[in-house]
């Protein structure tokens, strides 16, 4: 791994976000066609609560072809979540749905997508995603005992018998 990226990650993990951002900005300036540099820069801005500043770096990282092995899932989740926190709910849902399609094994996508659906007033879809995810992943024995029923009911919460 690039030593500068290792240092950025270390600084971010240590909470030294101003230093991480400065180094990430320098890396992007020196390697403007590096999707990994843009992704790391986005992540640093996002972690610092600078969501608006993070968006173009996420977008550029994805546009430049950030590979799955280079954290494409993290970039899609970060961008989708950031769009949502900025009130850009349609973009959030589209980005998170794309991530869910590309990374079906990643359980964070349906959870974050359900939040975007909620913000869009798509409450039925939001609840369905959450309930299915809960039923399929919970190790709590009181949830597991009702897994089949929860999944069944999640398909149509308005149905009565």
C-alpha positions in Angstrom: 0.0 0.0 0.0 1.1 3.5 -0.7 2.8 4.9 2.4 0.9 8.2 2.1 -2.4 6.3 2.2 -1.2 4.3 5.2 -0.4 7.5 7.0 -3.8 9.1 6.1 -5.6 6.0 7.4 -3.5 6.1 10.6 -4.2 9.8 11.1 -7.9 9.3 10.5 -8.1 6.4 13.0 -6.2 8.5 15.6 -8.8 11.3 15.1 -6.2 13.7 13.7 -8.6 14.7 10.9 -7.1 18.0 10.0 -3.8 16.4 9.4 -5.4 13.5 7.5 -7.3 16.0 5.3 -4.2 18.0 4.6 -2.2 14.9 3.6 -5.2 13.6 1.5 -5.5 16.9 -0.3 -1.8 16.8 -1.1 -2.1 13.2 -2.3 -5.0 14.1 -4.6 -3.1 17.1 -6.0 -0.1 14.9 -6.7 -2.2 12.0 -8.1 -5.3 13.5 -9.5 -6.2 10.3 -11.5 -5.9 8.0 -8.5 -9.4 6.7 -7.4 -7.9 5.5 -4.1 -6.5 9.0 -3.3 -9.9 10.6 -4.0 -11.7 7.9 -1.8 -9.3 8.5 1.1 -9.8 12.2 0.8 -13.6 11.8 0.8 -13.5 9.6 3.8 -11.4 12.1 5.8 -13.7 14.9 4.9 -16.7 12.8 5.8 -15.2 11.7 9.1 -14.6 15.4 10.0 -18.2 16.3 9.4 -17.5 18.0 6.1 -20.0 16.1 4.1 -20.5 18.7 1.3 -16.7 18.7 0.7 -16.6 14.9 0.7 -19.1 14.4 -2.1 -17.0 15.4 -5.1 -14.1 13.2 -3.8 -16.5 10.2 -3.5 -17.9 10.9 -6.9 -14.5 11.3 -8.5 -13.2 8.1 -6.9 -16.1 6.1 -8.4 -15.9 7.9 -11.7 -12.2 7.1 -12.0 -12.9 3.4 -11.5 -12.3 2.6 -7.9 -12.2 -1.2 -7.9 -14.1 -3.5 -5.5 -10.8 -4.6 -3.9 -10.0 -0.9 -3.3 -13.1 -0.2 -1.3 -15.7 0.5 -4.0 -18.4 -0.7 -1.5 -17.2 1.8 1.1 -17.2 4.6 -1.4 -20.8 3.8 -2.6 -22.0 3.5 1.0 -20.2 6.7 2.0 -21.5 8.6 -0.9 -25.1 7.3 -0.5 -25.1 8.0 3.2 -23.6 11.5 2.7 -26.2 12.3 0.0 -28.9 11.4 2.5 -27.5 13.5 5.3 -27.4 16.4 2.9 -31.1 15.9 2.0 -30.3 14.6 -1.5 -32.6 11.6 -1.0 -33.1 10.5 -4.6 -29.3 10.5 -5.2 -28.9 8.6 -1.9 -31.4 5.9 -2.8 -30.0 5.5 -6.3 -26.4 5.2 -5.0 -27.3 2.8 -2.2 -29.4 0.7 -4.5 -26.5 0.5 -6.9 -24.2 -0.6 -4.0 -26.8 -3.2 -2.9 -26.9 -4.6 -6.4 -23.1 -4.7 -6.8 -22.5 -6.0 -3.2 -25.5 -8.2 -2.2 -23.6 -9.8 0.6 -23.0 -6.4 2.3 -25.8 -6.0 4.8 -25.1 -2.3 5.4 -26.6 -1.3 2.0 -30.2 -2.3 2.7 -30.1 -0.7 6.2 -28.8 2.6 4.8 -31.2 2.3 1.8 -34.1 1.9 4.1 -33.2 5.2 5.7 -33.2 6.9 2.3 -36.5 5.3 1.5 -37.9 6.6 4.7 -36.8 10.1 3.8 -38.5 9.7 0.4 -41.8 8.7 2.1 -41.4 5.1 0.8 -42.1 3.7 4.3 -43.3 0.3 3.1 -40.1 -0.4 1.2 -38.0 0.9 4.1 -39.8 -1.4 6.6 -39.5 -4.3 4.3 -35.8 -3.9 3.9 -35.2 -3.4 7.7 -37.4 -6.4 8.7 -35.8 -8.7 6.2 -32.3 -7.7 7.2 -33.2 -8.1 10.9 -34.7 -11.5 10.4 -31.9 -12.8 8.2 -29.0 -11.5 10.4 -30.2 -11.5 14.0 -28.6 -14.1 16.3 -31.1 -13.1 19.1 -33.0 -16.3 19.8 -36.3 -14.4 20.3 -36.0 -13.0 16.8 -34.6 -16.1 15.2 -37.6 -18.1 16.5 -39.9 -15.9 14.4 -37.6 -15.5 11.3 -40.0 -17.1 8.8 -42.9 -15.1 10.1 -41.0 -11.8 10.1 -39.8 -12.4 6.5 -43.3 -13.4 5.4 -45.0 -10.4 7.0 -42.3 -8.0 5.7 -43.4 -8.8 2.2 -46.7 -7.0 2.8 -47.2 -5.3 6.1 -50.7 -4.1 5.1 -52.1 -7.6 4.4 -54.6 -9.0 6.8 -56.1 -12.5 7.1 
